[in-house]
């Protein structure tokens, strides 16, 4: 954000976590995300046998499409109807619509309702006030026996000092999510992985908090 742009108040920043803000963000013509799959998804899922998958907070569907192209049958879930509509269009364009489904749901109140998936994943979903622990607990309930749960987010870093306090507080370390795992889950990866990203034209070093867990058969 440049010095000449409006700095959001904490109330405005908190509103950015809500569906209305994302509906507005996805309402225009411009693509919000790159469309490329998230790197930790590629790193952890490439070696898995394709099955059924649920991507929560799927946005414009980049990860859903990548999974579908590799043989997964994927449900993309998001609380933004506009985001889901974009994702569905992108799946049509990528010719994987027959392997994708869409589900409008808020991760903070997510309930699997008896559905289960071989892979449940979410990337850079950052509910406020430490809410990712509860989201992880909810998502774990949707993992099938022998299936995997992959949760990835921004680790706290000085790189993000430009963000409002509520946004920085929503970031997490992978180990902070461990209490959310049921007893029949084994944590396979619990780490902060280095990655570079471009912000305002400059390359910066960040870390992806990465939790991969497997549910017992």
MOZISUL-V12224 format. One record per run of one state. SS is the DSSP state (~ for helix, > for strand, _ for the rest). FROM is the first residue (numbers start at 1). TO is the last residue. If there is no record, write none. Layout:
((SS,FROM,TO) (SS,FROM,TO))
This chain:
((_,1,9) (~,10,15) (_,16,18) (~,19,25) (_,26,38) (~,39,45) (_,46,51) (>,52,56) (_,57,61) (~,62,69) (_,70,72) (>,73,78) (_,79,80) (~,81,93) (_,94,96) (~,97,99) (>,100,104) (_,105,106) (~,107,109) (_,110,116) (>,117,123) (_,124,131) (~,132,140) (_,141,142) (>,143,154) (_,155,157) (~,158,160) (_,161,164) (~,165,169) (_,170,173) (~,174,180) (_,181,184) (>,185,199) (_,200,201) (>,202,215) (_,216,217))
